[in-house]
Amino acid sequence: MKRLSPSDAALARGDALLAQKPADAVAAYQHALKFAPAAWPRRDLAEASLVTALESNHQYRECAHTAATSAAAMKRDSTFARTVMAGMWCLVDGDTALPWVKEQAAKLEPLAKEALSLTTTVRDHRDGLYRSLMMLSLARHDKTAAQIWGDRWLAELDAIQPRSDEERTALDIARVENIEVYGDPKRILPALSASERAMPHSWNASLRVAQMERDAKDYDAAIAACDRGLHRTPGPLGQSWLLQTKADVLMKKGQTADARRALENALAAAQGIPLGRTRDSNLKRIQDALAK
């Protein structure tokens, strides 16, 4: 068995620590880079992993600075896009009023735009880049820029012909994430409704329609979508979410008694959720809503 070089060993150690001990992972990746030879073939990977670890450890200023510095010199591939995206999220998660955010944004935003121009940038990274660009625009109170980025993102999503239900679902989740940042829910309802028809057994497809109909203030349509979802054999978790959404819509309509009944049914459904943490969070959310 070939012995790993000190840098390769430190990189592997960082990967093992990243999920549970990001601070230790930061130290491992820094060690790998410090002692790596100039032509080390895994340098880009180690730099990208360091940025991810800094983000996970909430070291947002150093994360953004490292991302901007490292990405600028990287080969323009998926690792480049991953690094830029992580750096962009560190800008979003930092205090956008601080001077360092403005300084690093001036370096990272052009790189984000470049990453979006590359065919090597995968869908997940594209979605993250668009979303972070929208959020930074809103942090600067620039709704026009946020709308432009949102429209570009949605146009990309609409141009994709999904090859499976899994891909269709991923596209719809990205559409909802787009509108949750900024935009008109009515813009994506035709696509979500088409997915609901294309996936007749998906309660999640009905839930997404219901949530966007609610946000568009078409409350009767939102309730109808919840009821369609409840007829799709959703199981305890799905029943809980659909009934909570229905209760929320009924409250917005002023139908308090009906909303309470929906929440009580959601509470009963949530008791059957098998996963402890998911069950407990749902129960608490429903109990809090009932208490109000």
VOTOR-575453 format. One record per residue (C-alpha): chain; residue in one letter; residue number from 0; x, y, z. Coordinates in Angstrom, 2 decimals, padded with zeros to 5 digits. Example, Ala and Ser with C-alpha at 12.3 -4.5 7.8 and 13.67 -1.06 7.14 Angstrom:
! VOTOR-575453
   c   r     k        px        py        pz
   A   A     0    012.30   -004.50    007.80
   A   S     1    013.67   -001.06    007.14
END
This chain:
! VOTOR-575453
   c   r     k        px        py        pz
   A   M     0    000.00    000.00    000.00
   A   K     1    001.39    003.36   -001.06
   A   R     2    002.10    005.71    001.83
   A   L     3    000.32    009.07    001.68
   A   S     4    002.33    012.26    001.57
   A   P     5    001.90    014.57    004.58
   A   S     6   -000.39    016.87    002.56
   A   D     7   -002.52    014.01    001.23
   A   A     8   -002.82    012.58    004.75
   A   A     9   -003.86    015.98    006.14
   A   L    10   -006.42    016.37    003.35
   A   A    11   -007.92    012.97    004.17
   A   R    12   -007.96    013.88    007.86
   A   G    13   -009.81    017.10    007.10
   A   D    14   -012.42    015.23    005.06
   A   A    15   -013.00    012.83    007.97
   A   L    16   -013.41    015.71    010.44
   A   L    17   -015.48    018.11    008.32
   A   A    18   -018.99    016.99    009.24
   A   Q    19   -018.54    016.77    013.00
   A   K    20   -015.51    018.95    013.83
   A   P    21   -015.20    021.73    011.26
   A   A    22   -012.68    023.70    013.37
   A   D    23   -010.34    020.70    013.35
   A   A    24   -011.00    020.23    009.64
   A   V    25   -009.92    023.84    009.04
   A   A    26   -006.61    023.13    010.79
   A   A    27   -006.09    019.92    008.81
   A   Y    28   -006.71    021.59    005.44
   A   Q    29   -004.44    024.50    006.38
   A   H    30   -001.73    022.00    007.32
   A   A    31   -002.17    020.22    003.98
   A   L    32   -001.75    023.46    002.05
   A   K    33    001.14    024.74    004.15
   A   F    34    003.33    021.71    003.49
   A   A    35    002.17    020.90   -000.04
   A   P    36    004.69    021.13   -002.89
   A   A    37    004.07    023.87   -005.45
   A   A    38    002.82    021.40   -008.06
   A   W    39    000.60    019.39   -005.69
   A   P    40   -002.24    018.12   -007.93
   A   R    41   -004.84    018.27   -005.14
   A   R    42   -004.26    021.91   -004.21
   A   D    43   -007.54    023.17   -005.72
   A   L    44   -009.48    020.45   -003.92
   A   A    45   -007.82    021.27   -000.59
   A   E    46   -008.50    024.99   -001.03
   A   A    47   -012.15    024.33   -001.87
   A   S    48   -012.46    022.05    001.15
   A   L    49   -010.86    024.68    003.38
   A   V    50   -013.44    027.25    002.26
   A   T    51   -016.24    024.78    003.02
   A   A    52   -014.79    024.09    006.47
   A   L    53   -014.45    027.81    007.23
   A   E    54   -018.09    028.28    006.24
   A   S    55   -019.19    025.36    008.44
   A   N    56   -017.19    026.83    011.34
   A   H    57   -018.86    030.25    010.87
   A   Q    58   -015.55    031.95    010.06
   A   Y    59   -017.30    033.99    007.43
   A   R    60   -014.73    036.75    006.88
   A   E    61   -011.83    034.34    006.43
   A   C    62   -014.05    032.07    004.34
   A   A    63   -014.91    034.85    001.88
   A   H    64   -011.32    036.09    001.69
   A   T    65   -009.96    032.57    001.15
   A   A    66   -012.58    031.80   -001.48
   A   A    67   -011.87    034.98   -003.44
   A   T    68   -008.10    034.49   -003.30
   A   S    69   -008.10    030.77   -004.08
   A   A    70   -010.80    030.73   -006.75
   A   A    71   -009.16    033.46   -008.80
   A   A    72   -006.18    031.17   -009.48
   A   M    73   -008.13    027.93   -009.94
   A   K    74   -008.80    025.97   -013.08
   A   R    75   -012.32    026.85   -014.24
   A   D    76   -014.06    023.59   -013.38
   A   S    77   -016.64    022.36   -010.86
   A   T    78   -014.21    022.86   -007.96
   A   F    79   -013.92    026.54   -008.92
   A   A    80   -017.72    026.94   -008.87
   A   R    81   -017.99    025.10   -005.56
   A   T    82   -015.40    027.40   -003.99
   A   V    83   -017.06    030.57   -005.25
   A   M    84   -020.48    029.41   -004.11
   A   A    85   -019.24    028.70   -000.57
   A   G    86   -017.60    032.11   -000.46
   A   M    87   -020.81    033.77   -001.63
   A   W    88   -022.75    032.09    001.17
   A   C    89   -020.21    033.42    003.65
   A   L    90   -020.98    036.91    002.39
   A   V    91   -024.70    036.29    002.83
   A   D    92   -024.24    034.83    006.31
   A   G    93   -021.94    037.63    007.43
   A   D    94   -023.09    041.07    008.54
   A   T    95   -023.64    042.72    005.15
   A   A    96   -023.22    046.17    006.73
   A   L    97   -019.57    045.49    007.54
   A   P    98   -016.84    046.88    005.22
   A   W    99   -015.22    043.47    004.69
   A   V   100   -018.39    042.12    003.10
   A   K   101   -018.42    044.91    000.54
   A   E   102   -014.70    044.42   -000.11
   A   Q   103   -014.97    040.65   -000.67
   A   A   104   -018.22    040.96   -002.61
   A   A   105   -016.39    043.12   -005.14
   A   K   106   -014.06    040.16   -005.73
   A   L   107   -016.48    037.26   -005.43
   A   E   108   -019.48    038.50   -007.40
   A   P   109   -017.56    038.73   -010.70
   A   L   110   -016.31    035.19   -010.07
   A   A   111   -019.89    034.05   -009.39
   A   K   112   -021.00    035.54   -012.70
   A   E   113   -018.08    033.81   -014.41
   A   A   114   -019.03    030.48   -012.81
   A   L   115   -022.57    030.86   -014.14
   A   S   116   -021.17    031.33   -017.65
   A   L   117   -019.37    027.96   -017.52
   A   T   118   -020.83    024.70   -018.76
   A   T   119   -018.82    022.89   -016.06
   A   T   120   -020.91    024.47   -013.26
   A   V   121   -023.39    021.83   -012.08
   A   R   122   -027.03    022.46   -011.28
   A   D   123   -026.71    022.56   -007.49
   A   H   124   -023.91    025.10   -007.70
   A   R   125   -025.81    027.19   -010.24
   A   D   126   -028.83    027.29   -007.95
   A   G   127   -026.67    028.34   -004.98
   A   L   128   -024.91    031.04   -006.98
   A   Y   129   -028.16    032.53   -008.27
   A   R   130   -029.75    032.44   -004.85
   A   S   131   -026.79    034.10   -003.12
   A   L   132   -026.62    036.80   -005.82
   A   M   133   -030.30    037.54   -005.24
   A   M   134   -029.85    037.69   -001.48
   A   L   135   -026.86    040.02   -001.68
   A   S   136   -028.82    042.28   -004.03
   A   L   137   -031.65    042.49   -001.51
   A   A   138   -029.19    043.18    001.31
   A   R   139   -028.18    046.25   -000.71
   A   H   140   -031.88    047.12   -001.19
   A   D   141   -031.51    046.53   -004.92
   A   K   142   -034.76    044.79   -005.85
   A   T   143   -034.17    045.38   -009.54
   A   A   144   -030.95    043.34   -009.51
   A   A   145   -032.60    040.63   -007.40
   A   Q   146   -035.42    040.39   -009.95
   A   I   147   -032.97    040.18   -012.85
   A   W   148   -031.03    037.35   -011.22
   A   G   149   -034.28    035.61   -010.27
   A   D   150   -035.60    035.82   -013.83
   A   R   151   -032.35    034.43   -015.24
   A   W   152   -032.47    031.55   -012.78
   A   L   153   -036.10    030.70   -013.55
   A   A   154   -035.44    030.91   -017.29
   A   E   155   -032.68    028.32   -016.91
   A   L   156   -034.93    026.04   -014.87
   A   D   157   -037.79    026.36   -017.35
   A   A   158   -035.49    025.43   -020.24
   A   I   159   -034.68    022.04   -018.70
   A   Q   160   -036.77    019.04   -019.74
   A   P   161   -036.78    016.76   -016.66
   A   R   162   -035.81    013.17   -017.36
   A   S   163   -037.26    011.73   -014.16
   A   D   164   -039.55    012.56   -011.26
   A   E   165   -036.47    013.11   -009.12
   A   E   166   -035.14    015.74   -011.50
   A   R   167   -038.58    017.35   -011.83
   A   T   168   -038.78    017.59   -008.03
   A   A   169   -035.32    019.15   -007.79
   A   L   170   -036.28    021.78   -010.37
   A   D   171   -039.47    022.60   -008.49
   A   I   172   -037.62    022.93   -005.18
   A   A   173   -035.25    025.39   -006.87
   A   R   174   -038.24    027.35   -008.23
   A   V   175   -039.71    027.65   -004.74
   A   E   176   -036.33    028.69   -003.30
   A   N   177   -036.15    031.38   -005.97
   A   I   178   -039.53    032.87   -005.07
   A   E   179   -038.83    032.58   -001.35
   A   V   180   -035.95    035.02   -001.88
   A   Y   181   -037.83    037.46   -004.10
   A   G   182   -040.52    037.30   -006.74
   A   D   183   -044.16    036.62   -007.57
   A   P   184   -045.42    033.12   -006.62
   A   K   185   -047.76    033.21   -009.62
   A   R   186   -044.70    033.11   -011.87
   A   I   187   -043.94    029.47   -010.95
   A   L   188   -047.43    028.09   -010.36
   A   P   189   -047.91    026.82   -013.96
   A   A   190   -044.71    024.74   -013.68
   A   L   191   -045.61    023.45   -010.22
   A   S   192   -049.13    022.55   -011.35
   A   A   193   -047.72    020.70   -014.38
   A   S   194   -045.48    018.72   -012.03
   A   E   195   -048.41    017.88   -009.78
   A   R   196   -050.25    016.44   -012.78
   A   A   197   -047.13    014.59   -013.97
   A   M   198   -046.52    013.02   -010.53
   A   P   199   -049.97    011.85   -009.40
   A   H   200   -048.63    010.02   -006.35
   A   S   201   -046.49    012.88   -004.99
   A   W   202   -048.02    014.67   -002.00
   A   N   203   -044.98    016.95   -001.99
   A   A   204   -045.93    018.25   -005.43
   A   S   205   -049.37    019.17   -004.08
   A   L   206   -047.80    020.79   -001.01
   A   R   207   -045.59    023.03   -003.13
   A   V   208   -048.63    024.15   -005.14
   A   A   209   -050.55    024.80   -001.92
   A   Q   210   -047.75    026.88   -000.41
   A   M   211   -047.37    029.05   -003.50
   A   E   212   -051.14    029.47   -003.90
   A   R   213   -051.22    030.58   -000.25
   A   D   214   -048.40    033.07   -000.84
   A   A   215   -050.25    034.34   -003.92
   A   K   216   -053.29    034.84   -001.62
   A   D   217   -055.47    032.45   -003.64
   A   Y   218   -056.65    030.72   -000.48
   A   D   219   -059.36    028.50   -001.96
   A   A   220   -056.90    027.12   -004.50
   A   A   221   -054.40    026.50   -001.69
   A   I   222   -056.94    024.53    000.33
   A   A   223   -057.89    022.50   -002.75
   A   A   224   -054.21    021.65   -003.32
   A   C   225   -053.86    020.52    000.32
   A   D   226   -056.89    018.28   -000.08
   A   R   227   -055.47    016.79   -003.28
   A   G   228   -052.25    016.03   -001.44
   A   L   229   -054.13    014.37    001.41
   A   H   230   -055.70    011.99   -001.14
   A   R   231   -052.23    010.91   -002.35
   A   T   232   -051.49    008.60    000.60
   A   P   233   -048.92    010.93    002.13
   A   G   234   -048.16    009.04    005.35
   A   P   235   -047.86    010.69    008.78
   A   L   236   -045.23    013.28    007.83
   A   G   237   -047.01    014.33    004.66
   A   Q   238   -050.39    014.47    006.40
   A   S   239   -048.88    016.64    009.11
   A   W   240   -047.36    019.14    006.67
   A   L   241   -050.44    019.33    004.44
   A   L   242   -052.77    019.84    007.40
   A   Q   243   -050.50    022.48    008.93
   A   T   244   -050.49    024.35    005.62
   A   K   245   -054.25    024.01    005.34
   A   A   246   -054.67    025.34    008.88
   A   D   247   -052.47    028.32    008.05
   A   V   248   -054.62    029.13    005.01
   A   L   249   -057.84    028.74    006.99
   A   M   250   -056.51    031.17    009.59
   A   K   251   -055.76    033.69    006.86
   A   K   252   -059.38    033.30    005.74
   A   G   253   -060.59    033.91    009.29
   A   Q   254   -061.96    030.38    009.70
   A   T   255   -060.50    029.84    013.17
   A   A   256   -062.57    026.83    014.18
   A   D   257   -061.77    024.98    010.95
   A   A   258   -058.10    025.88    011.35
   A   R   259   -058.07    024.43    014.87
   A   R   260   -059.63    021.17    013.63
   A   A   261   -056.98    020.93    010.90
   A   L   262   -054.22    021.47    013.48
   A   E   263   -055.70    018.85    015.79
   A   N   264   -055.71    016.39    012.88
   A   A   265   -052.13    017.41    012.06
   A   L   266   -051.15    016.73    015.68
   A   A   267   -052.69    013.26    015.53
   A   A   268   -050.90    012.53    012.25
   A   A   269   -047.56    013.77    013.59
   A   Q   270   -047.73    011.24    016.44
   A   G   271   -047.14    008.55    013.82
   A   I   272   -043.94    010.06    012.39
   A   P   273   -041.23    007.42    013.06
   A   L   274   -038.14    009.67    013.23
   A   G   275   -037.78    011.15    016.69
   A   R   276   -036.31    014.57    015.85
   A   T   277   -038.65    015.12    012.90
   A   R   278   -041.63    014.00    014.96
   A   D   279   -040.69    016.21    017.91
   A   S   280   -040.17    019.33    015.78
   A   N   281   -043.53    018.83    014.07
   A   L   282   -045.33    018.23    017.36
   A   K   283   -043.82    021.37    018.88
   A   R   284   -044.70    023.50    015.87
   A   I   285   -048.31    022.27    015.87
   A   Q   286   -048.67    022.66    019.65
   A   D   287   -047.35    026.22    019.42
   A   A   288   -049.83    026.99    016.66
   A   L   289   -052.70    025.55    018.71
   A   A   290   -051.63    027.61    021.73
   A   K   291   -051.99    030.77    019.67
END
